[in-house]
Amino acid sequence: MGQVAFEGIISTSSSASQKGEKFVVPLRAIGARAILDFPDQVNFSACPVKYSTQKTLLVRNVGNREARYCISTQRQSLFFQFAELEKASATVAIPKEHHRFVIGKKGEKLQDLKLKTATKMQIPRPDDPSNQIKISGTKEGIEKARHEILLISAEQDKRAVERLEVEKVYHPFIAGPYNKLVRELMQDTGTRIDIPPPSVNKTEIVFTGEKEQLAQAVARVKKIYEEKKKKTTTLAVEVKKSQHKYVIGPKGNSLQEILEKTGVSVEIPPTDSSSETLILRGKPEKLGQALTEVYAKANSFTVSSVSAPSWLHRFIIGKKGQNLAKITQQMVHVAQEQIEAMVKELVENSFSISVPICKQFHKNIIGKGGANIKKIRKESNTKIDFPAKNSSSETIVITGKRANCEAARHRILAIQKELANSTEVEVSIPSKLHSSLIGAKGRFVCSIVKECGGVHIHFPTKGSGSDTVSIRGPAQGVEKAKKQLLHL
């Protein structure tokens, strides 16, 4: 059923005896109607005398009702021949999710298709499970419309969607300062990349585009992610909560500026958190510069008050503001020195090296109850981190001053070398002889250990009834200790 419009003229009449007015509104309803698409002027160009010429025109009804029409002329030398185009209908099936691409934004794509192909199209409503699009018109128009619809669907078939889990703290490195890097990636690959904004607690990055180009975009983002995980380290600093907004800047511009200058990302705690700790994440050699920037932003605005009688103000200011200028310069100089000293110390203590050590030796380096590693940490004044037990990684990470890290690394590698060259044997000695072999306060066994290059000799617990004595250490020392024990 077509739409109906109303038009009319309002006339009024009134009477003194009446309390109100009477309105008479004549209405005319305009319902479905035919609209012919036909040129206002037909140009037949030049034609010689006593010759004929012809021109074929297409008359289209773009309205929503059947039309009957005739064309007449006052000159009989013109002859019109009409051929009614054969009407037909057909359906084309494409995935339901592709229908919206045929319709287009605000239906513009669908209207354009109808005009180009001189057809009518019926697309199922979103709640209709059908995937059939009905096309009616001339056979030629239907074929053309069908071809265009299938092209749109084929284009969407080439597109894909992929989701990649990336830790939230690495999103700024993928987006880049002012989102420059992600825009460059999208331009290079023709892929849409959606990174959740900082305020949204999601880790998933969504890629949309043609399959091949999408795969390239995903690979490049993965490469950035893995590289940043390996090469970046963190630095925690305390900044007053009231100054966080100055570090962030208008619309986050200050954070973007720090990222662009130093390649370091600054993580700010949520506004509803009481934490005052900022986390700087980036290459170790750039953390110092980033820290300077953070403190500069944080202290760019500060408010304090000093009580002074109004008559003293001009003396405090000084002639042409000289006193205030001097005070300001001193404050800046002191602050700069303090920050530079802090930066130097933090950078020195943030040196990090990775030491690959066979997984089987980790427990020996740690020692019983962590005794070995505690001693190395304390004596070298370093932080030493081991991979998780369920991890396949063999890398031990040492953090601290460069010289201290190198000393700790040397000690750990020495333990590995010693363990790699060591062997372990078991010797059966009657348990009743164990006490005499150990000697008073371990005198005999200690002399053997010393003489045989620091081997480790383990006797079973007293009263266990076991005869097995284990000897572990360098191969030569173990063999020598074994002989001495059996000889005794």
C-alpha positions as CSV (number, residue, x, y, z in Angstrom):
1,M,0.0,0.0,0.0
2,G,1.5,3.4,-1.0
3,Q,1.8,6.4,1.2
4,V,-1.0,9.0,1.2
5,A,-0.4,12.7,1.5
6,F,-3.0,15.3,2.3
7,E,-3.3,18.9,1.2
8,G,-6.0,21.5,1.5
9,I,-7.1,25.0,2.6
10,I,-8.4,25.8,6.1
11,S,-11.4,28.1,6.1
12,T,-13.1,29.4,9.3
13,S,-16.5,30.7,10.3
14,S,-17.7,32.0,13.5
15,S,-20.9,33.4,15.0
16,A,-21.5,35.8,17.9
17,S,-23.9,33.3,19.6
18,Q,-21.4,30.5,19.4
19,K,-18.8,30.0,22.1
20,G,-16.2,28.5,19.8
21,E,-15.1,28.5,16.2
22,K,-15.9,26.0,13.5
23,F,-13.1,25.0,11.1
24,V,-13.9,23.5,7.7
25,V,-10.9,21.8,6.1
26,P,-11.3,20.5,2.5
27,L,-8.8,17.7,2.0
28,R,-7.4,16.0,-1.1
29,A,-5.7,12.6,-0.7
30,I,-2.7,11.9,-2.9
31,G,-2.0,8.1,-3.1
32,A,0.2,5.9,-5.2
33,R,0.9,7.4,-8.6
34,A,2.8,6.8,-11.8
35,I,5.9,8.9,-12.6
36,L,7.3,8.6,-16.1
37,D,11.0,9.1,-16.7
38,F,11.1,10.6,-20.3
39,P,13.2,13.4,-21.8
40,D,11.6,16.7,-22.2
41,Q,13.2,17.2,-25.6
42,V,14.3,14.8,-28.3
43,N,17.0,15.8,-30.8
44,F,17.0,13.9,-34.1
45,S,19.9,15.9,-35.5
46,A,20.2,16.9,-39.2
47,C,18.3,14.6,-41.7
48,P,18.4,15.0,-45.6
49,V,15.1,15.7,-47.4
50,K,13.0,12.7,-48.3
51,Y,15.1,10.5,-45.9
52,S,14.0,9.1,-42.6
53,T,15.8,9.0,-39.3
54,Q,15.1,7.1,-36.0
55,K,16.0,7.2,-32.4
56,T,15.2,4.6,-29.7
57,L,14.2,6.0,-26.3
58,L,13.5,4.2,-23.0
59,V,10.4,5.2,-21.1
60,R,10.7,4.2,-17.4
61,N,7.9,4.3,-14.8
62,V,9.8,5.2,-11.6
63,G,6.6,5.6,-9.6
64,N,4.6,3.0,-7.7
65,R,1.5,2.6,-9.9
66,E,0.8,1.3,-13.4
67,A,0.8,4.0,-16.1
68,R,-0.8,4.3,-19.5
69,Y,0.7,6.9,-21.9
70,C,0.5,8.1,-25.5
71,I,2.6,10.5,-27.4
72,S,1.2,12.6,-30.2
73,T,2.5,15.2,-32.6
74,Q,1.0,17.8,-34.9
75,R,3.4,16.9,-37.8
76,Q,2.5,13.7,-39.5
77,S,6.1,13.2,-40.7
78,L,6.9,11.9,-37.2
79,F,6.1,8.3,-36.5
80,F,6.4,6.7,-33.1
81,Q,6.7,3.0,-32.6
82,F,6.4,1.7,-29.0
83,A,7.6,-1.7,-27.8
84,E,6.6,-2.7,-24.3
85,L,9.5,-4.2,-22.5
86,E,8.9,-7.7,-21.2
87,K,8.8,-7.6,-17.4
88,A,10.2,-10.4,-15.3
89,S,11.3,-11.2,-11.7
90,A,14.1,-13.3,-10.2
91,T,15.8,-13.9,-6.8
92,V,19.4,-13.9,-5.8
93,A,20.7,-15.5,-2.6
94,I,23.6,-14.0,-0.7
95,P,24.6,-14.4,3.0
96,K,22.2,-12.5,5.3
97,E,25.1,-10.5,6.8
98,H,25.9,-9.1,3.3
99,H,22.5,-7.5,2.9
100,R,23.4,-4.4,4.7
101,F,26.2,-3.8,2.2
102,V,23.7,-4.0,-0.7
103,I,21.5,-1.4,1.2
104,G,24.4,0.9,2.0
105,K,24.4,3.9,4.3
106,K,20.9,5.3,4.7
107,G,19.8,3.1,1.7
108,E,21.9,5.1,-0.7
109,K,23.6,2.0,-2.3
110,L,20.2,0.3,-2.9
111,Q,18.7,3.4,-4.5
112,D,21.7,3.8,-6.8
113,L,21.4,0.1,-7.8
114,K,17.7,0.5,-8.7
115,L,18.4,3.6,-10.8
116,K,21.4,2.1,-12.6
117,T,19.6,-1.2,-13.5
118,A,16.0,0.2,-13.8
119,T,14.7,-2.6,-11.5
120,K,12.9,-2.9,-8.2
121,M,14.4,-4.8,-5.3
122,Q,12.9,-6.3,-2.2
123,I,15.4,-7.1,0.6
124,P,14.1,-9.2,3.6
125,R,13.8,-7.3,6.9
126,P,16.6,-8.0,9.5
127,D,14.3,-10.2,11.5
128,D,13.4,-12.3,8.4
129,P,15.6,-15.4,8.2
130,S,15.4,-15.4,4.4
131,N,18.6,-14.6,2.4
132,Q,16.8,-14.1,-0.9
133,I,16.7,-10.7,-2.6
134,K,13.8,-10.3,-5.1
135,I,14.5,-8.3,-8.3
136,S,11.8,-7.3,-10.8
137,G,12.1,-5.4,-14.1
138,T,13.4,-6.2,-17.5
139,K,15.5,-9.3,-18.1
140,E,18.5,-7.1,-19.0
141,G,18.0,-5.1,-15.8
142,I,17.6,-8.1,-13.6
143,E,20.8,-9.7,-15.0
144,K,22.7,-6.4,-14.4
145,A,21.3,-6.1,-10.9
146,R,22.0,-9.7,-10.0
147,H,25.6,-9.2,-11.2
148,E,26.1,-6.1,-9.1
149,I,24.7,-7.8,-6.0
150,L,26.9,-10.8,-6.4
151,L,29.9,-8.5,-6.8
152,I,29.1,-6.8,-3.5
153,S,28.8,-10.1,-1.8
154,A,32.0,-11.5,-3.3
155,E,33.8,-8.4,-2.1
156,Q,32.6,-9.1,1.5
157,D,33.7,-12.7,1.2
158,K,37.3,-11.6,0.8
159,R,37.1,-9.8,4.1
160,A,37.9,-11.4,7.5
161,V,37.9,-10.5,11.1
162,E,40.6,-11.5,13.6
163,R,41.1,-10.8,17.3
164,L,44.5,-10.6,18.9
165,E,45.1,-10.6,22.7
166,V,47.8,-8.0,23.6
167,E,48.5,-7.0,27.1
168,K,47.0,-3.5,27.8
169,V,50.3,-2.0,28.8
170,Y,51.7,-2.6,25.3
171,H,48.8,-0.9,23.4
172,P,50.5,2.6,23.4
173,F,53.5,1.1,21.5
174,I,51.2,-0.4,18.9
175,A,49.1,2.7,18.5
176,G,52.2,4.9,18.5
177,P,52.4,8.6,19.6
178,Y,49.2,10.4,18.5
179,N,48.1,7.0,16.9
180,K,50.5,7.6,14.0
181,L,51.8,4.1,13.9
182,V,48.4,2.4,13.8
183,R,47.2,4.8,11.1
184,E,50.3,4.0,9.1
185,L,49.7,0.2,9.5
186,M,46.1,0.7,8.4
187,Q,47.1,2.7,5.3
188,D,49.9,0.2,4.3
189,T,47.7,-2.9,4.7
190,G,44.2,-1.6,4.0
191,T,43.1,-3.2,7.2
192,R,41.0,-1.6,9.9
193,I,42.6,-1.9,13.4
194,D,40.6,-1.2,16.5
195,I,42.6,-0.7,19.7
196,P,40.5,-0.3,22.9
197,P,40.9,3.3,24.3
198,P,42.8,3.5,27.6
199,S,39.6,4.0,29.6
200,V,38.2,0.6,28.4
201,N,39.6,-2.4,30.3
202,K,40.0,-4.7,27.3
203,T,43.1,-6.4,25.9
204,E,41.6,-7.5,22.5
205,I,42.7,-5.7,19.3
206,V,40.3,-6.3,16.4
207,F,41.5,-6.5,12.7
208,T,39.0,-6.2,9.8
209,G,40.0,-6.4,6.2
210,E,40.9,-8.7,3.2
211,K,42.4,-11.9,4.4
212,E,45.9,-11.5,2.9
213,Q,46.3,-7.9,4.0
214,L,44.8,-8.6,7.4
215,A,47.4,-11.4,8.0
216,Q,50.2,-8.9,7.2
217,A,48.7,-6.4,9.7
218,V,48.4,-9.0,12.4
219,A,52.0,-10.2,11.8
220,R,53.3,-6.6,12.1
221,V,51.5,-6.0,15.3
222,K,52.7,-9.3,16.8
223,K,56.3,-8.4,15.9
224,I,56.0,-5.0,17.7
225,Y,54.4,-6.7,20.7
226,E,57.1,-9.4,21.0
227,E,59.9,-6.9,20.5
228,K,58.6,-4.6,23.2
229,K,58.1,-7.5,25.6
230,K,61.8,-8.4,25.2
231,K,63.4,-5.0,25.1
232,T,61.4,-2.9,27.5
233,T,61.8,-2.6,31.3
234,T,59.8,-0.7,33.9
235,L,60.5,2.1,36.4
236,A,58.0,3.0,39.2
237,V,57.9,6.6,40.4
238,E,55.8,8.4,43.0
239,V,53.9,11.5,41.9
240,K,51.3,13.3,43.9
241,K,47.7,12.4,42.8
242,S,46.9,16.0,42.4
243,Q,49.7,16.3,39.7
244,H,48.6,13.3,37.6
245,K,46.4,15.5,35.5
246,Y,49.4,17.6,34.5
247,V,51.3,14.5,33.4
248,I,48.3,13.4,31.3
249,G,47.8,16.8,29.8
250,P,44.7,18.0,27.8
251,K,43.2,15.0,26.0
252,G,46.3,12.9,27.0
253,N,48.6,15.1,24.9
254,S,51.4,15.2,27.5
255,L,51.5,11.4,27.5
256,Q,51.7,11.3,23.7
257,E,54.4,13.9,23.7
258,I,56.5,11.9,26.2
259,L,56.0,8.7,24.0
260,E,57.0,10.6,20.9
261,K,60.1,12.1,22.4
262,T,61.4,9.1,24.3
263,G,59.5,6.0,23.1
264,V,58.5,5.4,26.7
265,S,54.9,4.8,27.8
266,V,53.7,6.2,31.1
267,E,50.9,4.3,32.9
268,I,48.7,6.3,35.1
269,P,46.6,4.7,37.9
270,P,42.8,5.2,37.5
271,T,41.2,8.3,38.9
272,D,39.2,6.3,41.5
273,S,42.5,4.6,42.7
274,S,44.4,6.1,45.7
275,S,47.7,4.9,44.2
276,E,50.3,7.7,43.4
277,T,52.6,5.3,41.5
278,L,53.3,5.9,37.8
279,I,54.9,3.1,35.8
280,L,57.3,4.1,33.0
281,R,57.8,1.4,30.4
282,G,60.4,1.5,27.6
283,K,64.1,0.9,26.7
284,P,66.4,1.2,29.8
285,E,68.5,3.9,28.2
286,K,65.4,6.1,27.6
287,L,63.8,5.8,31.0
288,G,65.9,8.6,32.5
289,Q,64.9,11.1,29.8
290,A,61.2,10.0,30.2
291,L,61.4,10.5,34.0
292,T,62.7,14.0,33.5
293,E,59.8,14.7,31.2
294,V,57.3,13.3,33.7
295,Y,58.6,15.4,36.6
296,A,58.7,18.4,34.4
297,K,55.0,17.9,33.5
298,A,54.0,17.1,37.0
299,N,55.7,20.2,38.4
300,S,54.7,22.5,35.6
301,F,51.8,23.6,37.8
302,T,51.9,23.9,41.6
303,V,50.1,26.1,44.1
304,S,51.3,27.3,47.5
305,S,50.7,30.4,49.6
306,V,52.8,32.5,51.9
307,S,51.3,35.1,54.3
308,A,52.9,38.6,53.9
309,P,51.5,42.1,54.7
310,S,50.4,43.9,51.5
311,W,52.9,46.7,52.1
312,L,55.8,44.2,51.8
313,H,54.6,42.9,48.4
314,R,56.5,45.5,46.3
315,F,59.7,44.8,48.2
316,I,59.3,41.0,47.7
317,I,58.8,41.6,44.0
318,G,61.7,43.9,43.7
319,K,62.6,46.5,41.1
320,K,61.1,45.3,37.7
321,G,60.5,41.9,39.4
322,Q,64.2,41.1,39.9
323,N,63.7,39.4,43.3
324,L,61.0,37.1,42.0
325,A,63.0,36.2,38.9
326,K,66.0,35.4,41.1
327,I,63.9,33.1,43.4
328,T,62.4,31.3,40.4
329,Q,65.8,30.7,38.8
330,Q,67.2,29.2,42.1
331,M,64.2,26.9,42.4
332,V,64.5,25.7,38.9
333,H,68.2,25.1,39.2
334,V,67.8,23.1,42.5
335,A,65.0,21.1,41.1
336,Q,67.0,20.3,37.9
337,E,70.0,19.1,39.9
338,Q,67.9,16.9,42.1
339,I,66.1,15.4,39.1
340,E,69.4,14.8,37.2
341,A,70.9,13.1,40.2
342,M,67.8,10.9,40.6
343,V,67.8,10.1,36.9
344,K,71.4,9.1,37.0
345,E,70.9,6.8,40.0
346,L,67.8,5.2,38.5
347,V,69.4,4.6,35.1
348,E,72.5,3.1,36.7
349,N,70.4,0.8,38.8
350,S,68.2,-0.2,35.9
351,F,70.9,-2.0,33.8
352,S,69.7,-5.5,32.9
353,I,71.3,-8.5,31.4
354,S,69.9,-12.0,30.5
355,V,71.8,-15.1,31.3
356,P,70.8,-18.4,29.6
357,I,71.3,-21.3,32.1
358,C,70.3,-24.9,31.6
359,K,66.9,-25.4,33.4
360,Q,68.3,-28.4,35.2
361,F,70.8,-26.3,37.0
362,H,68.4,-23.6,38.3
363,K,67.7,-25.5,41.5
364,N,71.4,-25.8,42.2
365,I,72.0,-22.1,41.6
366,I,69.1,-21.3,43.9
367,G,70.3,-23.7,46.6
368,K,68.6,-25.3,49.5
369,G,66.0,-22.8,50.8
370,G,67.3,-20.2,48.4
371,A,70.6,-20.0,50.3
372,N,72.9,-19.7,47.2
373,I,70.9,-17.1,45.3
374,K,70.3,-15.0,48.4
375,K,74.0,-14.9,49.0
376,I,74.7,-13.8,45.4
377,R,72.0,-11.2,45.5
378,K,73.2,-9.7,48.7
379,E,76.9,-9.7,47.8
380,S,76.4,-8.3,44.3
381,N,73.5,-6.0,45.3
382,T,71.4,-7.1,42.3
383,K,67.9,-8.3,41.6
384,I,68.0,-11.8,40.1
385,D,64.8,-13.2,38.5
386,F,64.2,-16.8,37.5
387,P,61.6,-18.0,35.0
388,A,58.5,-19.6,36.3
389,K,58.7,-23.4,37.0
390,N,56.1,-24.1,34.3
391,S,57.9,-21.9,31.8
392,S,60.1,-23.4,29.1
393,S,62.4,-20.4,29.3
394,E,66.0,-20.9,30.6
395,T,66.9,-17.2,30.9
396,I,67.8,-15.7,34.3
397,V,67.5,-11.9,34.3
398,I,69.9,-9.8,36.5
399,T,69.1,-6.1,37.2
400,G,71.2,-3.5,38.9
401,K,74.3,-1.5,38.3
402,R,76.3,-2.7,35.3
403,A,79.4,-3.8,37.3
404,N,77.3,-5.6,39.9
405,C,75.3,-7.4,37.2
406,E,78.5,-8.6,35.5
407,A,79.8,-9.9,38.8
408,A,76.5,-11.8,39.5
409,R,76.5,-13.2,36.0
410,H,80.1,-14.4,36.4
411,R,79.2,-16.2,39.6
412,I,76.1,-17.9,38.1
413,L,78.0,-19.0,35.0
414,A,80.8,-20.4,37.2
415,I,78.2,-22.5,39.1
416,Q,76.8,-23.8,35.8
417,K,80.3,-24.7,34.5
418,E,81.1,-26.5,37.7
419,L,77.8,-28.4,37.6
420,A,78.3,-29.2,33.9
421,N,81.7,-30.9,34.6
422,S,80.5,-32.7,37.8
423,T,79.5,-36.3,38.2
424,E,77.9,-38.3,41.0
425,V,78.6,-41.9,42.1
426,E,77.2,-44.1,44.9
427,V,79.4,-46.3,47.1
428,S,78.2,-49.1,49.3
429,I,79.9,-49.0,52.7
430,P,78.4,-50.8,55.8
431,S,76.4,-48.3,57.9
432,K,78.3,-49.4,61.0
433,L,81.5,-47.8,59.6
434,H,79.9,-44.5,58.7
435,S,80.6,-42.8,62.0
436,S,84.3,-43.7,62.0
437,L,84.6,-42.5,58.4
438,I,83.0,-39.2,59.2
439,G,85.2,-38.8,62.3
440,A,84.9,-36.5,65.3
441,K,83.0,-33.3,64.1
442,G,83.4,-34.5,60.5
443,R,87.2,-34.3,60.7
444,F,88.0,-37.3,58.3
445,V,85.3,-36.5,55.7
446,C,86.3,-32.8,55.6
447,S,89.9,-33.7,54.9
448,I,88.8,-35.9,52.0
449,V,86.6,-33.2,50.6
450,K,89.4,-30.6,50.8
451,E,92.0,-33.0,49.3
452,C,89.7,-34.0,46.5
453,G,88.8,-30.6,45.1
454,G,85.7,-29.7,47.1
455,V,83.6,-32.8,46.3
456,H,80.3,-33.3,48.2
457,I,80.0,-36.5,50.2
458,H,76.6,-37.4,51.6
459,F,76.1,-40.1,54.2
460,P,72.6,-41.5,54.9
461,T,70.7,-40.5,58.0
462,K,71.9,-42.3,61.2
463,G,69.7,-45.2,62.0
464,S,68.2,-45.5,58.5
465,G,70.1,-48.8,57.9
466,S,71.2,-47.7,54.4
467,D,74.8,-48.5,53.3
468,T,74.7,-46.1,50.3
469,V,77.1,-43.1,50.4
470,S,76.9,-40.6,47.4
471,I,79.8,-38.5,46.1
472,R,79.2,-35.6,43.8
473,G,81.7,-33.2,42.2
474,P,84.4,-33.0,39.4
475,A,85.0,-36.4,37.9
476,Q,88.6,-36.7,39.0
477,G,87.8,-35.6,42.6
478,V,84.9,-38.0,42.8
479,E,87.0,-40.9,41.8
480,K,89.8,-40.0,44.2
481,A,87.3,-39.6,47.1
482,K,85.7,-42.9,46.3
483,K,89.1,-44.7,46.5
484,Q,90.0,-43.0,49.8
485,L,86.6,-44.0,51.4
486,L,86.9,-47.6,50.3
487,H,90.6,-47.7,51.4
488,L,89.7,-46.4,54.9
